């Protein structure tokens, strides 16, 4: 029987301070990556980074 990974917490369920703290930490992470102008790449990076921390973000503000 195959087990599914837990879905994680939804971004929308986080309080505003937690969202701000994650945005700050993500900005510091971005400083280590090559810059990009691609919105698709930016969204993918944010979603992947959050997912590694157990947070699910749909990409819709």
C-alpha atoms as one frame of an Amber mdcrd trajectory, in Angstrom:
protein
   0.000   0.000   0.000   1.352   3.393  -1.009   1.459   6.154   1.598   0.890
   9.781   0.666   3.006  12.553   2.112   1.171  15.002   4.341  -0.245  17.907
   2.368   1.248  20.579   4.602  -0.172  23.831   5.876  -1.829  26.235   3.491
  -0.175  29.636   3.116  -3.547  31.258   3.728  -3.778  29.554   7.134  -0.604
  31.213   8.397  -0.890  34.383  10.433   0.436  37.594   8.833   3.612  37.619
  10.955   4.481  34.047   9.930   3.966  34.984   6.262   6.217  38.021   6.673
   8.913  35.957   8.402   8.821  33.412   5.563   9.034  36.165   2.926  12.114
  37.600   4.651  13.773  34.189   4.857  12.928  33.510   1.202  14.479  36.836
   0.204  17.701  35.804   1.909  17.559  32.471   0.054  17.016  34.296  -3.249
  20.243  36.204  -2.692  22.053  32.878  -3.195  20.422  32.183  -6.584  21.047
  33.686 -10.010  18.649  36.558 -10.703  15.732  36.028 -13.071  13.084  38.179
 -14.706  10.818  35.188 -15.334   7.669  35.359 -13.221   7.150  31.628 -13.800
  10.604  30.879 -12.373  10.010  33.172  -9.399   6.710  31.461  -8.596   8.237
  27.988  -8.983  11.133  28.901  -6.695   8.799  30.260  -4.008   6.460  27.258
  -4.190   9.348  24.778  -4.002  11.023  26.629  -1.147   7.783  26.767   0.842
   6.953  23.126   0.139  10.321  22.092   1.573   9.110  23.794   4.775   5.701
  22.095   4.764   3.806  25.100   3.382   1.547  24.887   0.333   1.128  28.079
  -1.720  -1.205  28.100  -4.704   0.439  31.045  -6.409  -2.731  33.112  -6.253
  -2.547  36.245  -4.084
